[in-house]
């Protein structure tokens, strides 16, 4: 990828919408809101579906996230798609064709981390067409 933006983010809302218990699994649907600072500054809205195993620990999730703000001085929006399974793998990518405003044509990959204190950080590696 061509350019890297990094910084931190906060979850400003976490609203469970629906849960469903099944044999061996618990399904959930959640709305999440975030605020970003750093190379990406702005907000996002997330729609997430998840499943937890019998222990209650998350087993996997999928989500779409609409991000609006400013990325390295360019204003606009784009969508991230999340796919994760247990603690061993998470993939978050910019959905091609979703960039708008000065972020039209954006592609890339987003990595997030949560430290021991619960602080969230991100690195977005991206290109603009």
C-alpha positions as CSV (number, residue, x, y, z in Angstrom):
1,X,0.0,0.0,0.0
2,X,1.1,3.5,-0.6
3,X,0.2,5.6,2.5
4,X,-0.1,4.9,6.2
5,X,-2.4,6.7,8.7
6,X,-2.4,5.8,12.4
7,X,-4.0,7.0,15.6
8,X,-6.5,6.0,18.2
9,X,-10.2,5.5,18.5
10,X,-12.9,5.3,21.2
11,X,-16.1,3.4,21.2
12,X,-18.8,6.0,22.0
13,X,-21.7,3.7,21.8
14,X,-22.3,-0.1,22.1
15,X,-25.9,-1.0,21.7
16,X,-27.0,-4.7,21.6
17,X,-29.9,-5.0,19.3
18,X,-30.7,-8.7,19.4
19,X,-29.4,-11.9,20.9
20,X,-30.5,-15.5,20.2
21,X,-29.4,-18.5,22.1
22,X,-29.0,-21.8,20.2
23,X,-27.5,-25.1,21.3
24,X,-23.7,-24.5,21.5
25,X,-23.8,-20.9,20.4
26,X,-25.1,-17.4,21.2
27,X,-25.8,-15.1,18.3
28,X,-25.8,-11.3,18.6
29,X,-26.4,-8.2,16.6
30,X,-24.9,-4.9,17.8
31,X,-24.7,-1.2,16.7
32,X,-21.4,0.5,17.6
33,X,-20.3,4.1,17.2
34,X,-16.6,5.2,17.2
35,X,-14.6,8.5,17.2
36,X,-11.2,8.5,15.5
37,X,-8.2,10.8,16.1
38,X,-4.8,10.9,14.4
39,X,-4.3,10.5,10.6
40,X,-8.0,9.6,10.4
41,X,-10.2,12.0,12.3
42,X,-14.0,11.5,12.3
43,X,-16.7,9.1,13.3
44,X,-18.1,5.8,12.2
45,X,-21.2,3.6,12.6
46,X,-20.8,-0.2,12.8
47,X,-23.3,-2.9,12.3
48,X,-21.9,-6.2,13.7
49,X,-23.1,-9.8,13.8
50,X,-21.3,-12.2,16.2
51,X,-21.4,-15.7,17.6
52,X,-20.0,-16.9,20.9
53,X,-19.3,-20.4,21.9
54,X,-20.5,-22.2,25.0
55,X,-17.8,-20.5,27.2
56,X,-19.3,-17.1,26.3
57,X,-16.0,-16.1,24.6
58,X,-16.5,-14.5,21.1
59,X,-15.9,-17.1,18.4
60,X,-16.3,-14.9,15.3
61,X,-17.9,-11.7,14.0
62,X,-18.6,-9.9,10.7
63,X,-19.3,-6.2,10.5
64,X,-19.6,-3.3,8.1
65,X,-18.5,0.2,9.3
66,X,-19.3,3.5,7.6
67,X,-16.5,6.0,8.3
68,X,-16.9,9.7,7.8
69,X,-14.3,12.3,8.4
70,X,-10.8,13.5,7.2
71,X,-8.0,11.2,6.2
72,X,-4.6,12.9,5.9
73,X,-6.3,16.2,5.0
74,X,-8.9,14.7,2.6
75,X,-12.6,14.8,3.6
76,X,-15.0,12.1,2.7
77,X,-16.3,8.7,3.7
78,X,-15.7,5.0,3.0
79,X,-16.8,1.6,4.3
80,X,-14.8,-1.0,6.1
81,X,-15.7,-4.7,6.1
82,X,-14.6,-6.8,9.2
83,X,-14.2,-10.6,9.4
84,X,-12.8,-12.2,12.5
85,X,-12.5,-15.6,14.1
86,X,-11.5,-16.1,17.7
87,X,-8.3,-14.3,18.7
88,X,-6.2,-15.7,15.9
89,X,-7.3,-13.7,12.9
90,X,-9.0,-10.5,11.9
91,X,-9.3,-9.0,8.5
92,X,-10.6,-5.4,8.0
93,X,-10.5,-3.9,4.5
94,X,-11.8,-0.9,2.7
95,X,-14.7,-2.0,0.5
96,X,-13.8,-1.1,-3.1
97,X,-16.0,1.5,-4.6
98,X,-17.4,2.9,-1.3
99,X,-15.1,6.0,-1.1
100,X,-16.9,9.3,-1.5
101,X,-15.9,13.0,-1.6
102,X,-12.1,13.4,-1.6
103,X,-11.7,9.8,-0.6
104,X,-13.3,8.4,-3.8
105,X,-11.2,5.5,-5.2
106,X,-9.8,4.6,-1.8
107,X,-8.6,1.0,-1.2
108,X,-6.7,-0.4,1.7
109,X,-6.4,-2.5,4.9
110,X,-7.2,-1.4,8.4
111,X,-5.5,-3.0,11.5
112,X,-6.7,-2.4,15.1
113,X,-5.2,-3.2,18.4
114,X,-6.4,-3.0,22.0
115,X,-3.7,-2.7,24.7
116,X,-3.8,-4.1,28.3
117,X,-5.5,-0.9,29.6
118,X,-8.2,-1.1,27.0
119,X,-7.0,1.7,24.7
120,X,-7.8,1.2,21.0
121,X,-5.4,2.1,18.2
122,X,-5.4,1.7,14.4
123,X,-3.2,1.7,11.4
124,X,-4.8,2.2,8.0
125,X,-2.6,1.4,4.9
126,X,-4.3,2.9,1.9
127,X,-4.1,4.1,-1.7
128,X,-6.2,6.6,-3.5
129,X,-6.9,6.0,-7.2
